[in-house]
Amino acid sequence: MQLVIEQFSSDDGRAGRLVSPQYPAPYPQNTHCHYSFTGRGRLRVRLLFEDFHLPIVGEHVVDCESMDSLDIFLYVDGRQEKMASYCGDETPKPIISNGPKLSIEFRGIYSSRTSRGFKISYSFVEDYAIASGKQLLEFPCAFVFNSSEARTGVVTSPNYPGLYPRDTECNYFFYGDKNERVHLHFSYFDVEGVVPCEAVSASDYVQISSQMIDSESRRYCGQIKDLRATSLNNFLRITFRSNDRLDGVGFSCNYIFLRDSEMYNASIIEASFNRGEAEMKRITSGCYTAQVFYKPDDLTWRERPDISYGG
């Protein structure tokens, strides 16, 4: 039996690479590895799987418990909990821890001549793997988006398109100039939960509001196609909240700041998002100008020909 125990600390380096024994050659049979990661302060552990190929016993993967597998463990309220088990040859999505600690257990019973094992890039991150906005370090997870810096862009849940971390709250604050509003288009939305996304159902959720503090606005969870929203004024807040139970991919959202004149003077203004960039289109609609607006209890855009007439 080959036993491997390794410890990784952010004090020794913020990033590195982890491979199975003898990678890319097959690892020996009866191999057991334990890897532990510890970050300092608010740092979290992120794993990016570059290669993953374990032997499959039988024709299909049915249960990782009876196969060579790699288990991910998180720490919730001081206790270790298994987050996921991976086996076979399907590359896992990126993972980020819910706190400064994470551990990996690898059990290689069988091995084979064609099994390369795994190669994982790890890093200790403070930005929750959120690539846009300005992070406010005085808060656990908060990002600011100002129209003076970028009128269009993309905002995502933590670690997207990987699994978002458990027991995490992130706030995204959008500030427009005077007479500007914020338009959102969620091109992907998959947040664990059951409508109406309350705590009693152990639901993760996303809340959208034009107020800094607001407990009454609707919560969104589950799988939603083509979710869109518009702020009531020049401020908008997105709150993402996950519990400590299940995992999901989260969301990817395109945003654009529009002045009131851009909303009302065109025939109809439609935001077309392509590769994270917003392209404005003007569509003529008869003899009137229709206002595109968001109704809080609906997920669709609507036209209101009675609002803004003109030539």
C-alpha positions as CSV (number, residue, x, y, z in Angstrom):
1,M,0.0,0.0,0.0
2,Q,1.3,3.5,-0.9
3,L,0.3,6.2,1.5
4,V,0.7,9.9,0.7
5,I,0.0,12.7,3.1
6,E,0.6,16.3,2.1
7,Q,-0.3,19.7,3.6
8,F,-0.6,23.0,1.8
9,S,-0.7,26.4,3.4
10,S,-1.2,29.8,2.0
11,D,1.9,30.8,4.0
12,D,4.0,28.7,1.7
13,G,2.5,29.9,-1.5
14,R,-0.8,31.2,-3.0
15,A,-0.9,28.7,-5.9
16,G,0.4,25.3,-7.0
17,R,-0.3,22.1,-8.7
18,L,-1.3,18.7,-7.3
19,V,-1.0,15.4,-9.1
20,S,-1.6,11.7,-8.4
21,P,1.4,9.5,-7.7
22,Q,3.5,8.9,-10.8
23,Y,1.3,11.1,-13.0
24,P,0.9,11.0,-16.0
25,A,1.8,7.3,-15.6
26,P,-0.8,5.1,-13.9
27,Y,-0.7,5.3,-10.1
28,P,0.1,2.1,-8.2
29,Q,-2.7,-0.1,-6.9
30,N,-3.8,0.3,-3.3
31,T,-2.8,4.0,-3.2
32,H,-4.3,6.2,-0.5
33,C,-3.6,10.0,-0.5
34,H,-4.7,12.7,1.9
35,Y,-4.2,16.4,1.0
36,S,-5.2,19.2,3.3
37,F,-5.3,22.9,2.5
38,T,-5.3,25.8,5.0
39,G,-5.6,29.5,4.1
40,R,-4.9,32.4,6.3
41,G,-7.6,34.8,7.3
42,R,-10.3,35.2,4.7
43,L,-8.6,33.2,2.0
44,R,-10.5,30.4,0.4
45,V,-9.2,27.3,-1.4
46,R,-10.0,26.9,-5.1
47,L,-9.5,23.7,-7.1
48,L,-9.3,23.6,-10.9
49,F,-9.2,20.1,-12.4
50,E,-6.9,20.1,-15.4
51,D,-7.0,16.3,-16.0
52,F,-9.0,13.5,-14.4
53,H,-9.0,9.9,-15.5
54,L,-9.7,7.1,-13.1
55,P,-10.5,3.5,-14.0
56,I,-14.1,2.5,-14.5
57,V,-15.1,-0.9,-13.1
58,G,-17.8,-2.3,-15.3
59,E,-19.4,-0.6,-18.2
60,H,-20.8,2.5,-16.4
61,V,-20.1,4.6,-13.3
62,V,-22.8,3.7,-10.8
63,D,-21.4,4.4,-7.4
64,C,-18.0,6.0,-6.6
65,E,-17.9,4.1,-3.3
66,S,-17.0,0.8,-5.0
67,M,-14.4,2.4,-7.4
68,D,-11.3,4.4,-7.4
69,S,-12.4,7.9,-6.3
70,L,-11.5,11.3,-5.1
71,D,-13.5,12.9,-2.2
72,I,-13.7,16.6,-1.4
73,F,-14.3,17.5,2.3
74,L,-15.4,20.9,3.6
75,Y,-15.6,22.2,7.2
76,V,-19.0,23.4,8.5
77,D,-19.2,24.7,12.1
78,G,-16.0,22.9,12.9
79,R,-17.0,19.5,11.6
80,Q,-15.8,17.9,8.4
81,E,-18.4,17.1,5.8
82,K,-18.1,15.4,2.4
83,M,-19.0,17.7,-0.4
84,A,-18.6,15.4,-3.3
85,S,-17.1,12.2,-4.7
86,Y,-15.6,11.9,-8.2
87,C,-14.7,8.8,-10.2
88,G,-14.5,7.7,-13.8
89,D,-13.1,10.1,-16.5
90,E,-15.5,13.0,-16.4
91,T,-13.6,16.2,-15.4
92,P,-15.2,17.8,-12.3
93,K,-16.2,21.5,-12.2
94,P,-14.0,24.0,-10.4
95,I,-14.5,24.0,-6.6
96,I,-14.1,26.7,-4.0
97,S,-14.2,26.1,-0.2
98,N,-16.7,27.7,2.1
99,G,-13.9,28.8,4.5
100,P,-10.1,28.7,4.8
101,K,-9.9,24.8,5.0
102,L,-10.5,22.0,2.5
103,S,-9.2,18.5,2.2
104,I,-9.0,15.8,-0.4
105,E,-9.0,12.0,0.0
106,F,-7.9,9.8,-2.9
107,R,-8.5,6.1,-2.9
108,G,-6.9,4.2,-5.7
109,I,-7.7,0.5,-5.3
110,Y,-7.6,-0.8,-8.9
111,S,-5.6,1.5,-11.2
112,S,-5.0,0.4,-14.8
113,R,-2.6,0.9,-17.6
114,T,-4.8,3.6,-19.2
115,S,-5.6,5.6,-16.0
116,R,-3.6,8.7,-15.7
117,G,-5.0,9.8,-12.4
118,F,-5.5,13.5,-11.8
119,K,-3.9,16.9,-12.1
120,I,-5.3,19.7,-10.1
121,S,-4.3,23.4,-9.9
122,Y,-5.0,24.9,-6.5
123,S,-5.0,28.5,-5.3
124,F,-5.8,30.5,-2.2
125,V,-8.2,33.3,-3.3
126,E,-9.8,36.3,-1.7
127,D,-12.0,37.4,-4.5
128,Y,-14.3,34.3,-4.5
129,A,-13.2,33.7,-8.2
130,I,-15.4,36.7,-9.2
131,A,-13.7,38.3,-12.2
132,S,-15.5,41.6,-12.5
133,G,-16.3,44.6,-10.3
134,K,-14.3,46.3,-7.5
135,Q,-14.1,44.2,-4.4
136,L,-14.9,45.9,-1.1
137,L,-12.5,44.3,1.3
138,E,-14.2,45.7,4.4
139,F,-17.0,43.2,3.7
140,P,-16.9,39.4,3.5
141,C,-18.0,39.3,-0.1
142,A,-19.0,42.6,-1.8
143,F,-18.4,44.1,-5.3
144,V,-19.1,47.5,-6.7
145,F,-20.0,48.3,-10.4
146,N,-19.9,52.0,-11.4
147,S,-21.2,53.2,-14.8
148,S,-18.4,55.7,-14.8
149,E,-15.9,52.8,-15.1
150,A,-17.9,50.4,-17.4
151,R,-21.4,50.8,-18.7
152,T,-21.7,47.2,-19.7
153,G,-20.2,43.9,-18.5
154,V,-20.8,40.5,-16.9
155,V,-21.3,39.6,-13.3
156,T,-21.3,36.0,-12.0
157,S,-21.9,34.0,-8.8
158,P,-18.8,33.0,-6.9
159,N,-16.6,30.5,-8.8
160,Y,-18.8,30.4,-11.9
161,P,-19.0,28.2,-14.0
162,G,-17.8,26.0,-11.2
163,L,-19.9,25.2,-8.1
164,Y,-20.5,28.1,-5.8
165,P,-19.3,27.8,-2.2
166,R,-21.7,26.8,0.6
167,D,-22.8,29.1,3.4
168,T,-21.8,32.3,1.6
169,E,-23.4,35.6,1.0
170,C,-22.2,38.0,-1.7
171,N,-23.6,41.4,-2.6
172,Y,-23.2,43.2,-5.9
173,F,-23.8,47.0,-5.8
174,F,-24.5,48.9,-9.1
175,Y,-24.2,52.7,-9.1
176,G,-25.3,54.6,-12.2
177,D,-25.1,58.3,-12.9
178,K,-28.1,60.5,-12.4
179,N,-31.0,59.5,-14.6
180,E,-29.5,56.1,-15.4
181,R,-31.0,52.7,-14.6
182,V,-29.4,49.3,-14.5
183,H,-30.6,46.5,-16.8
184,L,-29.9,42.9,-16.0
185,H,-30.1,39.8,-18.2
186,F,-29.3,36.5,-16.6
187,S,-28.1,34.3,-19.5
188,Y,-27.7,31.4,-17.0
189,F,-29.4,30.8,-13.7
190,D,-29.3,27.6,-11.7
191,V,-29.5,28.2,-7.9
192,E,-30.5,25.3,-5.6
193,G,-33.9,25.9,-4.0
194,V,-37.6,25.6,-4.1
195,V,-39.9,28.6,-4.8
196,P,-40.6,30.9,-2.9
197,C,-36.9,30.2,-1.9
198,E,-37.4,30.7,1.9
199,A,-35.2,29.4,4.7
200,V,-37.8,26.8,5.7
201,S,-37.2,25.0,2.4
202,A,-33.4,25.3,2.8
203,S,-33.1,27.2,-0.4
204,D,-30.3,29.2,-1.8
205,Y,-31.5,32.4,-3.5
206,V,-30.8,35.5,-5.5
207,Q,-32.5,38.8,-4.5
208,I,-32.7,41.9,-6.7
209,S,-33.6,45.3,-5.2
210,S,-33.3,49.0,-5.8
211,Q,-32.7,49.5,-2.1
212,M,-29.6,49.0,0.0
213,I,-31.6,47.3,2.7
214,D,-34.7,45.4,1.6
215,S,-36.1,42.1,3.1
216,E,-39.4,42.2,1.1
217,S,-38.2,41.9,-2.5
218,R,-38.8,38.6,-4.3
219,R,-36.2,35.8,-4.1
220,Y,-35.2,33.7,-7.1
221,C,-34.0,30.1,-7.0
222,G,-34.2,27.0,-9.1
223,Q,-33.6,27.0,-12.9
224,I,-34.8,30.1,-14.6
225,K,-34.5,30.8,-18.3
226,D,-34.0,34.4,-19.5
227,L,-34.5,36.2,-16.3
228,R,-34.4,40.0,-16.8
229,A,-34.7,43.0,-14.4
230,T,-34.5,46.8,-14.4
231,S,-33.8,49.0,-11.5
232,L,-36.3,51.7,-10.3
233,N,-33.5,54.3,-10.0
234,N,-29.8,54.6,-10.5
235,F,-29.0,52.0,-7.9
236,L,-29.4,48.2,-7.9
237,R,-28.3,45.5,-5.5
238,I,-28.0,41.8,-6.2
239,T,-27.7,39.5,-3.2
240,F,-26.6,35.9,-3.6
241,R,-27.0,33.6,-0.6
242,S,-26.2,29.9,-0.2
243,N,-26.7,27.6,2.7
244,D,-24.5,24.8,4.0
245,R,-26.4,21.9,2.4
246,L,-26.3,21.6,-1.4
247,D,-24.2,22.9,-4.3
248,G,-25.1,24.6,-7.6
249,V,-23.5,26.4,-10.5
250,G,-25.1,29.7,-9.9
251,F,-25.6,32.5,-12.4
252,S,-24.0,34.5,-15.2
253,C,-25.6,38.0,-15.7
254,N,-25.0,40.7,-18.3
255,Y,-25.6,44.2,-17.1
256,I,-25.9,47.6,-18.8
257,F,-26.4,51.1,-17.5
258,L,-29.0,53.2,-19.6
259,R,-29.9,56.8,-19.3
260,D,-33.6,57.6,-19.2
261,S,-33.4,59.3,-22.5
262,E,-32.0,56.1,-24.0
263,M,-34.9,54.2,-22.6
264,Y,-37.7,56.5,-23.6
265,N,-36.7,58.2,-26.8
266,A,-36.0,55.1,-28.9
267,S,-38.8,53.1,-30.4
268,I,-37.9,50.1,-28.3
269,I,-34.5,49.5,-26.8
270,E,-33.4,45.9,-26.5
271,A,-30.2,44.8,-24.9
272,S,-28.4,42.2,-27.0
273,F,-25.6,40.6,-25.1
274,N,-22.9,38.8,-27.0
275,R,-19.6,37.6,-25.4
276,G,-20.2,39.8,-22.4
277,E,-20.6,43.0,-24.4
278,A,-23.9,44.8,-24.6
279,E,-25.1,45.9,-28.1
280,M,-28.0,48.3,-28.3
281,K,-30.6,47.7,-30.9
282,R,-33.4,50.1,-32.0
283,I,-36.6,48.4,-33.3
284,T,-39.3,50.5,-34.8
285,S,-42.8,49.7,-33.5
286,G,-45.5,51.6,-35.3
287,C,-46.3,55.2,-34.5
288,Y,-45.4,55.1,-30.8
289,T,-42.5,54.6,-28.4
290,A,-42.9,51.6,-26.1
291,Q,-41.2,51.5,-22.7
292,V,-39.5,48.3,-21.8
293,F,-40.0,47.7,-18.1
294,Y,-39.7,45.1,-15.4
295,K,-42.6,44.0,-13.3
296,P,-41.4,42.6,-10.0
297,D,-43.8,39.6,-9.9
298,D,-43.0,38.6,-13.5
299,L,-39.9,37.4,-15.3
300,T,-40.7,38.8,-18.7
301,W,-40.1,42.1,-20.5
302,R,-43.3,43.8,-21.6
303,E,-44.2,46.7,-23.9
304,R,-46.3,49.6,-22.6
305,P,-47.5,51.6,-25.7
306,D,-49.5,53.9,-23.4
307,I,-46.4,55.2,-21.6
308,S,-44.3,57.2,-24.0
309,Y,-45.6,58.4,-27.3
310,G,-43.6,60.2,-29.9
311,G,-42.1,60.3,-33.3
